[in-house]
């Protein structure tokens, strides 16, 4: 029982990271093009600044659960995807440094240089997370509990299309968020651009899904095709619906686009369960949830502690979003 609870918690933290930090990633990708002057760039920074560090807590928690609760995943997926994950972590650290440095020296030129670094780092992160999800949703070369991934796996059509889709989805999610969170020209342009980008993001998602169906290796990973298809259709509908809600439904709009951002976690879980990783070598090489999990006695001791900490984390996040629910403009404090 505990291994399934821990697996659900891992999915919760990964989904929370994509939905929340996806706003920061998308803002980093689209922010320099959206803001036309220093005042508008200040508005964009003020809109996301209060949530920047809090959003990353979800990724740290997911990494902790993976290392402590699923050593089988750590030894297979993380070690097998090591170059990709190291590249993503490096981009994450570069983004952290750039966000901290951009306001340390006065001057528009200094800030623009660091904004360019933030944009590149966010673009790399979005591409890496998208490629990782696109590779893992299909069957991967797992043998003897070890995953060997090379460029041939990551450069297949599905991971490449998934990476491009991730960029579009995160950018759309950020535009929907900024349309609701900001005022003035930034909000107007964000709402307009979100309506233009929504069909592109949904179209890329549809092409990725068709590529997965056509690719035998990717198709072999769909152990549960019906729930996977229903989740995909719901996420695609969310991409098209979210921009339409920016003018009428307030914070419901980014909640809807946030579902589309976190959907890859749900899709992988729905496609594979009760397996965590599907092997292209054969069913005997699949890694199930119970096989990937730590010893049951360990999970039963640590599990209740995690379940006690989780409400505190959720309460803190809710308090943070409630405290900074007001719209941001050029007069709002920018933390980074």
Phi, psi and omega per residue, in radians:
X1 nan -0.777 -3.055
X2 -1.100 -0.589 -3.115
X3 -1.154 -0.583 3.086
X4 -1.243 -0.646 3.099
X5 -1.132 -0.779 3.121
X6 -1.122 -0.648 3.124
X7 -1.142 -0.686 3.081
X8 -1.133 -0.685 3.109
X9 -1.142 -0.702 3.095
X10 -1.056 -0.771 3.093
X11 -1.098 -0.679 3.132
X12 -1.080 -0.819 -3.100
X13 -1.202 -0.674 3.095
X14 -1.163 -0.726 3.105
X15 -1.127 -0.727 3.106
X16 -1.086 -0.673 3.111
X17 -1.114 -0.823 -3.100
X18 -1.133 -0.677 -3.117
X19 -1.222 -0.665 -3.038
X20 -1.591 -0.940 3.125
X21 -1.273 -0.281 3.022
X22 -1.033 -0.510 3.064
X23 -1.128 -0.804 3.136
X24 -1.130 -0.727 3.113
X25 -1.072 -0.835 -3.130
X26 -1.134 -0.669 3.104
X27 -1.135 -0.690 3.082
X28 -1.096 -0.638 -3.118
X29 -1.260 -0.767 -2.968
X30 -1.787 -0.245 -2.971
X31 -1.080 -0.708 -3.100
X32 -1.172 -0.495 3.118
X33 -1.485 -0.487 -3.096
X34 -1.337 -0.760 -3.094
X35 -1.468 2.326 -3.043
X36 -1.739 -0.304 3.133
X37 -2.588 3.133 -3.078
X38 -1.103 -0.636 3.133
X39 -1.108 -0.729 3.135
X40 -1.269 -0.598 3.048
X41 -1.122 -0.647 3.063
X42 -1.099 -0.703 3.127
X43 -1.081 -0.784 3.130
X44 -1.092 -0.754 3.122
X45 -1.137 -0.676 3.140
X46 -1.193 -0.521 -3.112
X47 -1.204 -0.647 -3.070
X48 -1.767 -0.333 -3.034
X49 -0.929 -0.818 -3.075
X50 -1.105 -0.354 -3.039
X51 -1.827 -0.070 -2.948
X52 -1.030 -0.990 -3.075
X53 -1.265 -0.639 -3.137
X54 -1.104 -0.585 -3.129
X55 -1.135 -0.565 -3.076
X56 -1.329 -0.230 3.088
X57 -1.019 -0.589 -3.112
X58 -1.142 -0.660 3.105
X59 -1.204 -0.700 3.100
X60 -1.085 -0.749 3.130
X61 -1.126 -0.709 3.117
X62 -1.108 -0.715 3.101
X63 -1.115 -0.693 3.115
X64 -1.111 -0.743 3.126
X65 -1.157 -0.669 3.118
X66 -1.113 -0.808 -3.104
X67 -1.218 -0.689 -3.077
X68 -1.537 -0.581 -3.038
X69 -1.809 -0.369 -3.088
X70 -2.346 1.224 3.109
X71 -1.067 -0.451 3.096
X72 -1.150 -0.638 3.077
X73 -1.245 -0.677 -3.136
X74 -1.094 -0.720 -3.081
X75 -1.383 -0.329 -3.125
X76 -1.805 -1.136 -3.035
X77 -1.211 -0.902 -3.062
X78 -1.135 -0.750 3.125
X79 -1.209 -0.657 -3.138
X80 -1.230 -0.607 3.122
X81 -1.688 0.380 -2.987
X82 -0.936 -0.858 -3.126
X83 -1.041 -0.736 -3.128
X84 -1.143 -0.758 -3.113
X85 -1.187 -0.712 3.103
X86 -1.083 -0.717 3.115
X87 -1.098 -0.725 3.126
X88 -1.159 -0.757 3.118
X89 -1.108 -0.692 3.083
X90 -1.054 -0.753 3.095
X91 -1.123 -0.626 3.104
X92 -1.111 -0.758 3.132
X93 -1.175 -0.677 3.094
X94 -1.102 -0.717 3.109
X95 -1.099 -0.719 3.122
X96 -1.032 -0.836 -3.108
X97 -1.121 -0.753 -3.120
X98 -1.119 -0.695 3.111
X99 -1.105 -0.645 -3.136
X100 -1.291 -0.607 -3.034
X101 -1.455 -0.379 -2.928
X102 -1.085 -0.416 -3.122
X103 -2.007 0.219 -3.097
X104 -1.360 -0.403 3.118
X105 -2.198 2.258 3.126
X106 -1.179 2.609 3.121
X107 2.251 2.337 -3.093
X108 -1.160 -0.650 -3.116
X109 -1.114 -0.731 3.101
X110 -1.033 -0.817 -3.104
X111 -1.159 -0.681 -3.138
X112 -1.117 -0.651 3.112
X113 -1.100 -0.794 3.141
X114 -1.252 -0.525 3.038
X115 -1.093 -0.644 3.096
X116 -1.141 -0.672 3.090
X117 -1.136 -0.755 3.098
X118 -1.034 -0.769 -3.125
X119 -1.067 -0.807 3.132
X120 -1.093 -0.766 -3.127
X121 -1.114 -0.747 3.134
X122 -1.154 -0.665 3.108
X123 -1.126 -0.756 3.107
X124 -1.098 -0.761 3.129
X125 -1.063 -0.788 3.140
X126 -1.079 -0.746 3.111
X127 -1.119 -0.711 -3.118
X128 -1.172 -0.813 3.141
X129 -1.125 -0.678 3.115
X130 -1.137 -0.763 3.116
X131 -1.127 -0.687 3.125
X132 -1.093 -0.806 3.114
X133 -1.132 -0.708 3.130
X134 -1.126 -0.588 3.103
X135 -1.287 -0.732 -3.029
X136 -1.342 -0.372 -3.125
X137 -1.261 -0.352 3.086
X138 -1.706 -3.013 3.057
X139 -1.399 2.368 -3.102
X140 -2.146 2.764 -3.038
X141 -1.314 1.328 3.077
X142 -1.661 2.263 3.095
X143 -2.546 2.223 -3.113
X144 1.122 0.522 3.140
X145 1.349 0.167 -3.128
X146 -2.156 2.414 -3.118
X147 -1.805 2.149 3.084
X148 -1.914 1.888 -3.112
X149 -1.967 2.278 3.060
X150 -2.160 -3.071 -3.106
X151 -1.074 -0.527 3.137
X152 -1.081 -0.579 3.116
X153 -1.291 -0.774 -3.058
X154 -1.344 -0.386 -3.118
X155 -1.698 0.214 3.012
X156 -1.195 2.804 -3.069
X157 -0.978 -0.722 -3.052
X158 -1.161 -0.885 3.087
X159 -1.043 -0.674 3.139
X160 -1.143 -0.835 3.117
X161 -1.137 -0.643 3.100
X162 -1.115 -0.657 3.108
X163 -1.112 -0.780 3.121
X164 -1.145 -0.668 3.106
X165 -1.116 -0.686 3.135
X166 -1.068 -0.727 3.105
X167 -1.049 -0.820 -3.124
X168 -1.141 -0.724 -3.107
X169 -1.179 -0.781 3.115
X170 -1.113 -0.706 3.107
X171 -1.107 -0.741 3.100
X172 -1.111 -0.750 3.122
X173 -1.036 -0.746 3.127
X174 -1.165 -0.713 3.132
X175 -1.105 -0.728 3.103
X176 -1.110 -0.752 3.106
X177 -1.064 -0.833 -3.110
X178 -1.173 -0.557 3.092
X179 -1.111 -0.540 -3.132
X180 -1.594 -0.599 -2.977
X181 -1.497 -0.424 -3.045
X182 -1.946 3.033 3.096
X183 -2.215 2.884 3.048
X184 1.407 -2.641 -3.057
X185 -1.089 -0.600 3.128
X186 -1.079 -0.797 -3.123
X187 -1.119 -0.734 -3.118
X188 -1.126 -0.835 -3.122
X189 -1.196 -0.626 3.118
X190 -1.105 -0.751 3.120
X191 -1.109 -0.739 -3.135
X192 -1.159 -0.793 3.139
X193 -1.153 -0.594 3.125
X194 -1.113 -0.641 3.122
X195 -1.198 -0.578 3.110
X196 -1.320 -0.625 -3.065
X197 -1.398 -0.448 -3.069
X198 -0.972 -0.853 3.112
X199 -1.103 -0.565 3.118
X200 -1.156 -0.824 -3.139
X201 -1.104 -0.778 3.120
X202 -1.138 -0.656 3.111
X203 -1.144 -0.739 3.082
X204 -1.090 -0.707 3.101
X205 -1.091 -0.716 3.133
X206 -1.147 -0.736 3.109
X207 -1.104 -0.695 3.096
X208 -1.083 -0.745 3.126
X209 -1.117 -0.733 3.116
X210 -1.127 -0.668 3.095
X211 -1.125 -0.655 3.116
X212 -1.153 -0.637 3.116
X213 -1.219 -0.673 -3.109
X214 -1.314 -0.504 -3.112
X215 -1.456 2.059 -3.100
X216 -1.074 -0.677 3.140
X217 -1.124 -0.769 3.114
X218 -1.189 -0.698 -3.119
X219 -1.124 -0.565 3.135
X220 -1.118 -0.392 3.123
X221 -1.379 -0.173 -3.106
X222 -1.531 1.413 3.139
X223 -1.276 -0.458 -3.131
X224 -2.210 1.357 -2.991
X225 -1.157 -0.608 -3.056
X226 -1.146 -0.952 3.108
X227 -1.101 -0.558 3.105
X228 -1.125 -0.759 3.134
X229 -1.130 -0.716 3.134
X230 -1.117 -0.734 3.100
X231 -1.125 -0.704 3.131
X232 -1.107 -0.779 -3.137
X233 -1.109 -0.658 3.099
X234 -1.131 -0.743 3.132
X235 -1.152 -0.710 3.109
X236 -1.107 -0.703 3.090
X237 -1.114 -0.643 3.115
X238 -1.109 -0.667 3.116
X239 -1.077 -0.700 -3.122
X240 -1.365 -0.509 -3.063
X241 -1.438 -0.663 -2.991
X242 -0.935 -0.832 -3.128
X243 -1.076 -0.516 -3.138
X244 -1.244 -0.315 -3.096
X245 -1.597 -0.145 -3.025
X246 -1.109 -0.532 -3.079
X247 -1.634 -0.240 -3.031
X248 -2.116 -0.486 -2.968
X249 -2.048 0.117 3.047
X250 1.016 -2.235 -3.025
X251 -1.209 -0.139 3.046
X252 -1.162 -0.506 -3.111
X253 -1.077 -0.963 3.098
X254 -1.148 -0.416 3.054
X255 -1.161 -0.665 3.110
X256 -1.221 -0.811 3.109
X257 -1.159 -0.524 3.072
X258 -1.111 -0.599 3.067
X259 -1.088 -0.710 3.104
X260 -1.125 -0.622 3.140
X261 -1.193 -0.635 -3.122
X262 -1.548 -0.133 -3.055
X263 -0.954 -0.607 3.132
X264 -0.987 -0.613 3.110
X265 -1.120 -0.786 3.126
X266 -1.143 -0.667 -3.125
X267 -1.133 -0.762 3.131
X268 -1.133 -0.773 3.122
X269 -1.087 -0.787 -3.124
X270 -1.185 -0.650 -3.100
X271 -1.205 -0.579 -2.970
X272 -1.797 -0.517 -2.957
X273 -0.927 2.380 0.172
X274 -1.537 0.256 3.045
X275 -1.592 2.650 3.000
X276 -1.666 -0.655 3.115
X277 -2.315 2.323 3.114
X278 -1.770 2.218 -3.083
X279 -1.585 2.415 3.048
X280 -1.372 -0.191 3.141
X281 -1.296 -0.659 -3.131
X282 2.800 2.853 -3.093
X283 -0.999 -0.536 -3.117
X284 -1.171 -0.338 -3.122
X285 -1.674 -0.026 3.068
X286 -1.046 2.614 3.082
X287 -1.921 1.918 -3.103
X288 -1.409 2.952 3.122
X289 -1.073 -0.785 -3.118
X290 -1.160 -0.613 3.134
X291 -1.253 -0.608 -3.127
X292 -1.353 -0.397 -3.038
X293 -1.324 2.793 3.070
X294 -1.254 3.087 3.139
X295 -0.988 2.402 -3.113
X296 -0.964 -0.632 3.127
X297 -1.127 -0.629 3.097
X298 -1.175 -0.796 -3.136
X299 -1.120 -0.648 -3.105
X300 -1.221 -0.442 3.107
X301 -1.451 -0.821 -3.071
X302 -1.415 -0.490 -3.088
X303 -0.947 -0.875 3.130
X304 -1.044 -0.580 3.097
X305 -1.115 -0.767 3.118
X306 -1.090 -0.720 -3.130
X307 -1.177 -0.451 3.064
X308 -1.347 -0.613 -3.123
X309 -1.293 -0.579 -3.062
X310 -0.984 -0.830 3.113
X311 -1.055 -0.572 3.105
X312 -1.134 -0.776 3.120
X313 -1.084 -0.789 -3.137
X314 -1.130 -0.685 3.123
X315 -1.144 -0.703 3.115
X316 -1.110 -0.766 3.129
X317 -1.093 -0.756 3.130
X318 -1.088 -0.736 3.133
X319 -1.114 -0.716 -3.131
X320 -1.104 -0.818 -3.130
X321 -1.187 -0.588 3.098
X322 -1.203 -0.708 -3.106
X323 -1.145 -0.560 -3.096
X324 -1.954 0.657 -3.108
X325 -1.349 -0.319 -3.109
X326 -1.184 2.688 3.133
X327 -1.219 2.605 -3.141
X328 -1.770 2.569 3.036
X329 -2.521 -2.934 -3.083
X330 -1.178 -0.244 3.125
X331 -1.617 -0.171 -3.113
X332 -1.272 2.573 3.104
X333 -1.190 2.375 3.072
X334 -1.848 2.193 -3.029
X335 -1.539 -0.277 -3.112
X336 -2.401 nan nan
